Amino acid sequence: MMREVSPQKPSLKAQFAATGAGLRLRAIYDRLLSTYGPQQWWPAKTPLEVVVGAYLTQNTAWTSVERSLGNLETHGLLTVDGLRNVSEKELRDHIRPSGYMIRKAAAIKAFVAFLDRFYEGSLGKLSEESPAIARERLLALPAVGPETADAILLYALGQPAMVVDEYLRRVTTRHGLLPASSKYAEIQVLAESAFEHDPPGIRAQHYNEFHAVVVQVGKRHCRRVPKCEECPLAFDLPKPLAPAPIIAKSRRIESA
């Protein structure tokens, strides 16, 4: 008697291809890029400033991060040597505007120690590392989750890492591309599938602009309470169900 083999569950990538979700997300990207234009992110002067900004921007507004970065730059601390030699207490004082300064100062110090241990204190050597290995090592550091790790890989190291944030989660779930319970990795696979036919050499550039324009539409329209009226993505929103027709109750007329 032959044993029946259960069919394998299709991969997420195959599911998105079958449903056209990746193509829809690519159309969303194209519309946002034509609306807002290239953003040329990340707003930083050096790769190290990107890394520090990625730590500081956790749970705070970018305007506060800019104040902290300004403090560090004024005191000559936006270098690996500067961050290595400054005391953790002094570092906390400089990044105070970003909040959570105890945790963030310790995390920045841990990153510098990691850079010294594995890459001779060189971001250039880290950028030459396999992205998979670099990501795994970054995720092992304190205060580094998937979003921070991918932001460092993409914006500081120029690697094709898709950054998933709250704005992208809102867009993909509100447009019916994914269920509301979707995890980071699931949203990431969907977003990557929108660019799978692009030449590898330009994926990092597209990932960069994609994240940046999603942030733009998120700030302007896809807020906690969405403002969909003038959103450039209104064309892709699921159509509301048509109301059921009202059927008048017939009255039975009895003959006299």
Secondary structure, DSSP 8 states (H G I E B T S, - for coil): -----------HHHHHHHHTHHHHHHHHHHHHHHHH--------SSHHHHHHHHHHTTTS-HHHHHHHHHHHHHTT-SSHHHHHHS-HHHHHHHTGGGS-HHHHHHHHHHHHHHHHHHHTT-HHHHHTS-HHHHHHHHHTSTT--HHHHHHIIIIIT--------HHHHHHHHHTTSS-TT--HHHHHHHHHHTTTTS-HHHHHHHHHHHHHHHHHHHHHTSSSS---TT-TTGGGS-------------------
